[in-house]
């Protein structure tokens, strides 16, 4: 029987495949703990691929960022389709 971890890995695998194929892709989750897990797994994939590299800085709140990290702001996209909160 598939587990939550299996589902997270499958989602990250599909997202990574999209990015490698040059397609735009977005990861969405309902619960904050799932958002945190997806962010952690996605960032590790990008580090392993050499996309995120170099020294890290720590933002207020303790989250690390480095060159190549993708940052989502708390505002709607230009076409208003996605809003984060």
N, C-alpha and C positions, 0 to 999 in steps of 0.2 A: 504494500500500500504506500503511495507517495506521501511524503512528509512536507511540512512547511519549508524546510531547507531545500528539498527537491524542487519545490515550486519556485523559490527564490533563485536558485541556480538556473532553472530553465528560463526564467524571465531575463536574467542577466545575460545568459547565452544568446537569446534572441536579440536583445538590445545591442550586444557587442557585434553580432553578425551584421545587423543593420548598419552600424557605424563603419565597420570594415568595408561594407559594400557601397559606402558613400551616401547612404540614406539618412535622413533626419529621423530621430527617434526620441521618444520621451518615456520616462518611467514614472508611473503614477501609482500611489498606494493610498488606501483609506486611513490606516492606523499609523500613528507616529512611529511605533516600533518597527513597522514594516518599511516605512520611509527610511529610517535610520539604517536598517539592514541592507536595503537596496543601495543606498548611498555608499555604505562601507564596501559592499561587494563590487559595485561599479567602479569606485575609485581604485580598488586593488587591481581590477582588470586593466585599467588605464595605466597604472604604475607598471604592471607586468609587461604591458605592450610598449613601454617607454614614452608614452604620451604625456604623462605627469612625471616630472623629474625636478631635480635640484633641491636646494634648501627649502625647508618649510617655514612658514610663519604661522604663528598662532593668533587667531582672531579672538576678540572678546567672546567669552563663552567657552573657549578652549578648543575650537575646531581648527585642525591644521589645513593649510592651503599651500600649494606649490605651483610652479609654472605648468600650465596645461590643464589645471583644474577647471571644470565648468561650474559657473556660479549662477544660481537662479535667484532672481530678485523677487521681492514681494509686490509685484505689480503685474497687470495683465500684459500679454504679448501685444504686439502692434495691431493684430487683427482681433484682439479681445477674446480669443478662444481659450487661453489657459490663464488661470489666476491661481497663485499659490497663497497659502495662508499659514 
